[in-house]
Amino acid sequence: MGSDMCVIRGESFFIRGLIRVPIIGDDRHFEWGVWVSLSEENFLRTGDLWETEGREDSEPMFGWLSTALPTFDESTLHLKTMAHTQPVGLRPLIEVEPTQHQLAIEQRDGVTWDALVRRVERLLHPA
């Protein structure tokens, strides 16, 4: 359907969003671009509001993380999430359920620059 929404065989519904991870000791953050599966109802609602001003006031939507981020020891697939719609032109922010998964910990507590550099190096140069 486009770069931010996808339907597979009329039965699986996905949106693209960002998992924002704060960088400790810095005002900046790191963002993972991810896909999240939504219910058909929430997917259709997202499509209906896609170009609507004020859409960021809509309720967050439950979804399942559908992107395997390869630098984590435990799989990131199927982590529970909440998708928070942002103003028109911005991708939704994805909040990972607060668990002991390293991704959830980093989103909640932040990541150091050194740890982030190591993670990005693993992305660029997998073993």
Contacts in CASP RR format, 6 or more apart in sequence:
PFRMAT RR
TARGET T0000
AUTHOR 0000-0000-0000
METHOD contacts of the structure
MODEL  1
MGSDMCVIRGESFFIRGLIRVPIIGDDRHFEWGVWVSLSEENFLRTGDLW
ETEGREDSEPMFGWLSTALPTFDESTLHLKTMAHTQPVGLRPLIEVEPTQ
HQLAIEQRDGVTWDALVRRVERLLHPA
1 7 0 8 1.000
3 16 0 8 1.000
4 15 0 8 1.000
4 16 0 8 1.000
4 17 0 8 1.000
4 91 0 8 1.000
5 14 0 8 1.000
5 15 0 8 1.000
5 16 0 8 1.000
5 43 0 8 1.000
5 46 0 8 1.000
5 47 0 8 1.000
5 50 0 8 1.000
6 13 0 8 1.000
6 14 0 8 1.000
6 15 0 8 1.000
6 16 0 8 1.000
6 35 0 8 1.000
7 13 0 8 1.000
7 14 0 8 1.000
7 43 0 8 1.000
8 14 0 8 1.000
12 37 0 8 1.000
13 37 0 8 1.000
13 38 0 8 1.000
13 39 0 8 1.000
13 40 0 8 1.000
13 42 0 8 1.000
13 43 0 8 1.000
14 35 0 8 1.000
14 36 0 8 1.000
14 37 0 8 1.000
14 38 0 8 1.000
14 43 0 8 1.000
14 66 0 8 1.000
15 35 0 8 1.000
15 36 0 8 1.000
15 38 0 8 1.000
15 43 0 8 1.000
15 46 0 8 1.000
15 83 0 8 1.000
15 92 0 8 1.000
16 33 0 8 1.000
16 34 0 8 1.000
16 35 0 8 1.000
16 36 0 8 1.000
16 91 0 8 1.000
17 33 0 8 1.000
17 34 0 8 1.000
17 35 0 8 1.000
17 36 0 8 1.000
17 83 0 8 1.000
17 91 0 8 1.000
17 92 0 8 1.000
17 93 0 8 1.000
17 94 0 8 1.000
18 31 0 8 1.000
18 32 0 8 1.000
18 33 0 8 1.000
18 34 0 8 1.000
18 91 0 8 1.000
18 92 0 8 1.000
18 93 0 8 1.000
18 94 0 8 1.000
19 31 0 8 1.000
19 32 0 8 1.000
19 33 0 8 1.000
19 34 0 8 1.000
19 93 0 8 1.000
19 94 0 8 1.000
19 95 0 8 1.000
19 96 0 8 1.000
19 103 0 8 1.000
19 107 0 8 1.000
20 29 0 8 1.000
20 30 0 8 1.000
20 31 0 8 1.000
20 93 0 8 1.000
20 107 0 8 1.000
21 29 0 8 1.000
21 30 0 8 1.000
21 31 0 8 1.000
21 32 0 8 1.000
21 106 0 8 1.000
21 107 0 8 1.000
21 110 0 8 1.000
21 111 0 8 1.000
21 116 0 8 1.000
22 29 0 8 1.000
22 107 0 8 1.000
22 110 0 8 1.000
22 111 0 8 1.000
23 29 0 8 1.000
23 30 0 8 1.000
23 110 0 8 1.000
23 111 0 8 1.000
23 112 0 8 1.000
23 113 0 8 1.000
23 116 0 8 1.000
24 109 0 8 1.000
24 110 0 8 1.000
24 111 0 8 1.000
24 112 0 8 1.000
24 113 0 8 1.000
26 113 0 8 1.000
30 111 0 8 1.000
30 116 0 8 1.000
32 67 0 8 1.000
32 69 0 8 1.000
33 67 0 8 1.000
33 91 0 8 1.000
34 65 0 8 1.000
34 66 0 8 1.000
34 67 0 8 1.000
34 69 0 8 1.000
34 94 0 8 1.000
35 65 0 8 1.000
35 66 0 8 1.000
35 67 0 8 1.000
36 63 0 8 1.000
36 64 0 8 1.000
36 65 0 8 1.000
36 66 0 8 1.000
36 81 0 8 1.000
36 83 0 8 1.000
36 92 0 8 1.000
36 94 0 8 1.000
37 63 0 8 1.000
37 64 0 8 1.000
37 66 0 8 1.000
38 46 0 8 1.000
38 61 0 8 1.000
38 62 0 8 1.000
38 63 0 8 1.000
38 83 0 8 1.000
39 61 0 8 1.000
39 62 0 8 1.000
39 63 0 8 1.000
42 61 0 8 1.000
42 62 0 8 1.000
42 63 0 8 1.000
42 83 0 8 1.000
45 58 0 8 1.000
45 61 0 8 1.000
46 61 0 8 1.000
46 85 0 8 1.000
46 92 0 8 1.000
49 55 0 8 1.000
49 58 0 8 1.000
49 85 0 8 1.000
50 88 0 8 1.000
51 88 0 8 1.000
52 88 0 8 1.000
53 87 0 8 1.000
53 88 0 8 1.000
54 87 0 8 1.000
54 88 0 8 1.000
55 85 0 8 1.000
55 87 0 8 1.000
55 88 0 8 1.000
56 84 0 8 1.000
56 85 0 8 1.000
56 86 0 8 1.000
56 87 0 8 1.000
58 85 0 8 1.000
60 82 0 8 1.000
60 83 0 8 1.000
60 84 0 8 1.000
60 85 0 8 1.000
60 95 0 8 1.000
61 82 0 8 1.000
61 83 0 8 1.000
61 85 0 8 1.000
62 80 0 8 1.000
62 81 0 8 1.000
62 82 0 8 1.000
62 83 0 8 1.000
63 80 0 8 1.000
63 81 0 8 1.000
63 82 0 8 1.000
63 83 0 8 1.000
64 78 0 8 1.000
64 79 0 8 1.000
64 80 0 8 1.000
64 81 0 8 1.000
65 76 0 8 1.000
65 77 0 8 1.000
65 78 0 8 1.000
65 79 0 8 1.000
65 80 0 8 1.000
65 81 0 8 1.000
65 94 0 8 1.000
65 96 0 8 1.000
66 77 0 8 1.000
66 78 0 8 1.000
67 76 0 8 1.000
67 77 0 8 1.000
68 75 0 8 1.000
68 76 0 8 1.000
68 77 0 8 1.000
69 76 0 8 1.000
69 103 0 8 1.000
70 122 0 8 1.000
70 123 0 8 1.000
70 126 0 8 1.000
71 119 0 8 1.000
71 122 0 8 1.000
71 123 0 8 1.000
72 101 0 8 1.000
72 102 0 8 1.000
72 103 0 8 1.000
73 102 0 8 1.000
74 101 0 8 1.000
74 102 0 8 1.000
76 101 0 8 1.000
76 103 0 8 1.000
79 96 0 8 1.000
79 97 0 8 1.000
79 99 0 8 1.000
79 101 0 8 1.000
79 103 0 8 1.000
79 104 0 8 1.000
80 96 0 8 1.000
80 97 0 8 1.000
81 94 0 8 1.000
81 95 0 8 1.000
81 96 0 8 1.000
81 97 0 8 1.000
82 94 0 8 1.000
82 95 0 8 1.000
82 97 0 8 1.000
83 92 0 8 1.000
83 93 0 8 1.000
83 94 0 8 1.000
83 95 0 8 1.000
84 92 0 8 1.000
84 93 0 8 1.000
84 94 0 8 1.000
84 95 0 8 1.000
85 92 0 8 1.000
86 92 0 8 1.000
86 93 0 8 1.000
95 107 0 8 1.000
96 103 0 8 1.000
96 104 0 8 1.000
96 107 0 8 1.000
97 104 0 8 1.000
98 104 0 8 1.000
98 108 0 8 1.000
111 119 0 8 1.000
END
